[in-house]
């Protein structure tokens, strides 16, 4: 009613500050609580920081490598002033495209009491061979392989590496499996908040460390392989595409699957493939 009265006042010219009346009427008419109030959106965990800008809004500085963000504007030359800025921006602009291949480890023994006992099954070893053959058949000059330090990822890397001779490999604890963030919608196998707090901070650190546009010094496009785990890959995909990260569990990945992300010099990100196992015979495909 207050909003309708404001419109009538504005139309009749009885209110000198029509805009002010309209805005105040909207503020008065806005629910302050109760059943008509809008539902409050879930807050991201503290470790995640500001991971998204809002629905449908692309953050061009998502990796904190936007050229303008890398320049200390306070140190501009007093004489040249604004004229110096374009040349300085060029110095920080990326020139190359990064191709990120995220590989989920192959099938492994789930009944191992210790992590080191959860080795690949015979079928898992076949899957890794097929994934290695597929990567080799692409004819790309891969720059490196970064893999999780967990046993099933190490063994998958050992097999894939045989098909990519000469490609260096690096092990990291950042890519180990874990619970990245409490999923939405929630699941029955609930985990204490402390688990998400610890694993989530590490997996977010992996994203920030490995997923970003190319360094300005990189001259040629790069092709990089990351061999890790389903939860890690699903979270990375959501973060890279600036989708709500809580939706990671809505995605599904097969063992030995290939996910291909492309990061352009502008910072734009594209998903070429998600969980591709089309190169495997149907009887070799698993999701365990």
C-alpha positions in Angstrom: 0.0 0.0 0.0 2.8 2.4 0.9 4.4 1.8 -2.5 1.2 2.5 -4.4 0.6 5.7 -2.4 4.1 6.9 -3.4 3.4 6.2 -7.1 0.2 8.3 -6.8 2.1 11.2 -5.1 4.8 11.1 -7.8 2.2 11.1 -10.6 0.3 14.1 -9.2 3.4 16.1 -8.5 2.6 16.5 -4.9 6.0 15.3 -3.7 8.9 17.5 -4.6 11.4 14.7 -4.0 9.6 12.0 -5.9 12.6 9.7 -6.2 13.3 9.9 -2.5 9.6 9.1 -1.7 9.7 6.1 -4.0 12.9 4.7 -2.5 11.6 5.3 1.1 8.4 3.6 0.2 10.2 0.6 -1.1 12.3 0.4 2.0 9.2 0.6 4.2 7.4 -2.0 2.2 10.3 -4.5 2.3 9.7 -7.4 4.7 11.8 -7.3 7.8 11.2 -10.9 8.9 8.6 -13.5 9.3 7.1 -15.8 6.6 7.3 -13.2 3.8 11.0 -12.5 4.2 13.4 -13.8 1.5 15.4 -16.9 2.5 18.9 -16.2 3.6 21.6 -17.6 1.3 24.1 -20.0 2.8 27.3 -18.3 3.8 30.6 -19.8 2.4 33.1 -21.1 5.0 35.6 -18.6 6.4 38.6 -20.2 4.6 36.9 -19.8 1.2 37.0 -16.0 1.3 35.0 -14.4 -1.4 34.7 -17.2 -3.9 31.9 -15.8 -6.0 30.4 -12.5 -6.9 26.8 -13.5 -7.4 24.5 -15.5 -9.7 25.5 -15.0 -13.4 28.2 -12.5 -12.6 31.7 -13.4 -14.0 34.6 -12.1 -11.9 37.4 -11.3 -14.4 39.9 -11.2 -11.6 39.0 -14.6 -10.2 42.6 -15.7 -10.1 44.0 -12.3 -8.9 46.0 -12.1 -12.1 44.1 -9.4 -13.9 46.9 -7.1 -15.2 45.4 -4.0 -13.5 45.3 -5.8 -10.2 49.0 -6.6 -10.4 50.1 -3.0 -10.8 50.8 -0.7 -7.8 49.0 2.4 -9.1 50.5 4.6 -6.4 53.9 4.2 -8.1 53.0 5.9 -11.3 55.6 8.2 -12.8 54.7 11.8 -11.8 55.6 13.2 -15.1 54.0 10.7 -17.5 51.0 9.9 -15.2 48.2 8.0 -17.1 50.3 7.6 -20.2 52.5 5.1 -18.6 49.7 2.7 -17.6 49.1 1.0 -21.0 52.7 -0.1 -21.3 52.8 -1.3 -17.8 49.6 -3.3 -18.3 51.2 -5.0 -21.4 54.0 -6.2 -19.2 51.6 -8.1 -16.9 49.2 -9.5 -19.6 49.2 -13.2 -20.2 49.9 -14.3 -23.7 49.5 -18.1 -23.6 46.6 -20.5 -23.1 46.8 -23.2 -20.4 45.1 -26.6 -21.1 44.4 -28.4 -17.8 43.7 -32.2 -18.0 42.3 -33.5 -14.8 42.5 -37.3 -14.6 40.6 -39.3 -12.0 42.6 -42.3 -10.6 41.7 -45.8 -11.8 39.6 -48.3 -9.8 41.3 -49.4 -6.6 40.8 -51.9 -3.7 38.3 -50.3 -1.3 38.9 -52.8 1.4 42.4 -51.8 2.3 42.7 -50.9 6.0 45.5 -48.4 5.4 45.8 -45.9 2.5 48.9 -47.6 1.2 46.9 -50.9 0.9 44.3 -49.3 -1.4 46.2 -50.2 -4.6 44.7 -50.5 -8.1 42.7 -53.5 -9.0 43.6 -55.4 -12.2 40.8 -53.6 -13.9 42.1 -50.3 -12.6 45.4 -51.0 -14.2 43.7 -51.7 -17.5 41.8 -48.4 -17.1 45.1 -46.5 -16.6 46.6 -48.1 -19.7 43.6 -47.0 -21.7 43.8 -43.4 -20.3 47.5 -43.3 -21.1 46.9 -44.4 -24.6 44.2 -41.8 -25.1 46.4 -39.0 -23.8 49.2 -40.1 -26.1 46.9 -40.3 -29.1 46.1 -36.6 -28.7 49.5 -35.7 -30.1 50.0 -32.9 -27.6 53.3 -31.8 -26.1 52.5 -32.2 -22.5 54.6 -30.1 -20.2 54.2 -31.9 -16.9 52.3 -34.3 -14.7 51.3 -33.2 -11.2 49.7 -36.0 -9.2 48.3 -36.7 -5.7 50.6 -38.4 -3.3 47.9 -41.0 -2.5 48.7 -44.6 -3.5 46.0 -45.0 -6.1 46.9 -41.8 -7.8 50.6 -42.6 -7.8 50.0 -46.0 -9.3 47.7 -44.5 -12.0 50.5 -42.0 -12.8 53.1 -44.7 -13.0 51.1 -46.4 -15.8 50.1 -43.3 -17.7 53.6 -42.0 -17.6 54.8 -45.0 -19.6 52.8 -43.7 -22.5 54.2 -40.2 -22.2 57.9 -40.6 -22.0 60.0 -37.6 -21.1 57.1 -35.7 -19.4 58.2 -34.7 -15.9 56.1 -35.6 -12.9 55.6 -33.9 -9.5 53.9 -35.3 -6.4 51.9 -33.1 -4.1 49.8 -33.5 -0.9 47.5 -30.6 -1.9 45.7 -32.9 -4.4 44.9 -35.7 -2.0 41.3 -36.7 -1.7 39.0 -35.0 0.9 35.7 -33.3 1.5 36.1 -29.8 -0.1 33.0 -28.1 1.1 29.6 -29.2 2.6 27.5 -30.1 -0.4 24.1 -28.7 -1.3 21.8 -30.4 -1.2 23.1 -32.2 1.9 23.8 -35.9 1.9 23.1 -38.6 4.5 26.8 -39.5 5.0 27.3 -36.3 7.0 30.8 -35.2 8.0 31.7 -33.0 11.0 32.4 -29.4 10.1 36.0 -29.9 11.2 36.5 -32.3 8.2 35.3 -29.7 5.7 37.3 -27.0 7.5 40.6 -28.9 7.2 40.1 -30.6 3.8 38.4 -27.7 2.3 41.2 -25.2 3.0 43.7 -27.6 1.5 41.7 -28.3 -1.7 41.0 -24.6 -2.1 44.7 -24.0 -1.8 45.3 -26.6 -4.6 42.8 -24.7 -6.8 44.5 -21.3 -6.2 48.0 -22.8 -6.7 47.3 -24.7 -9.9 44.3 -23.2 -11.6 44.9 -19.7 -13.0 45.8 -18.0 -16.2 49.3 -18.4 -17.6 52.2 -16.3 -16.3 53.0 -13.3 -18.4 56.4 -14.8 -19.1 54.9 -17.9 -20.7 55.2 -17.6 -24.4 53.6 -20.8 -25.7 50.4 -22.7 -24.8 50.9 -25.4 -22.2 49.3 -28.8 -21.7 49.4 -30.0 -18.1 48.1 -33.2 -16.6 46.8 -33.4 -13.0 46.1 -36.9 -11.7 44.0 -36.9 -8.5 40.5 -37.6 -7.2 36.8 -37.2 -7.9 36.0 -34.7 -5.1 39.0 -32.6 -5.9 38.3 -32.5 -9.6 34.6 -31.7 -9.1 35.3 -28.9 -6.8 38.0 -27.4 -9.1 35.6 -27.5 -12.0 32.9 -25.7 -10.1 35.4 -23.0 -8.9 37.0 -22.6 -12.3 33.6 -22.0 -14.0 32.4 -19.8 -11.1 29.5 -22.1 -10.3 28.4 -22.5 -6.7 31.1 -24.8 -5.2 28.6 -26.4 -3.0 27.2 -28.2 -6.1 30.3 -30.3 -6.6 28.6 -33.5 -5.5 26.0 -33.1 -8.3 28.7 -34.1 -10.8 29.9 -37.7 -11.4 33.2 -38.9 -12.7 34.3 -42.4 -13.9 37.6 -44.0 -12.9 40.4 -43.0 -15.3 38.2 -40.2 -16.8 39.6 -37.1 -18.5 38.3 -33.6 -17.7 39.7 -30.8 -19.9 39.7 -27.2 -18.8 41.0 -24.3 -20.9 42.2 -21.0 -19.4 42.6 -18.2 -21.9 45.0 -15.3 -21.5 42.0 -13.0 -20.7 41.2 -15.2 -17.8 38.1 -16.7 -19.5 37.6 -20.4 -18.7 36.0 -23.1 -20.8 35.2 -26.7 -20.0 36.0 -28.9 -23.1 35.2 -32.2 -21.6 33.9 -33.5 -18.2 34.7 -37.0 -17.1 35.3 -38.4 -20.6 35.7 -42.2 -20.8 34.4 -42.7 -24.3 37.7 -44.2 -25.2 37.0 -47.2 -22.9 35.0 -50.3 -23.7 31.7 -50.3 -21.8 32.8 -53.3 -19.7 35.9 -51.4 -18.5 34.0 -48.3 -17.1 33.5 -48.0 -13.3 32.9 -45.2 -10.8 34.1 -46.8 -7.5 
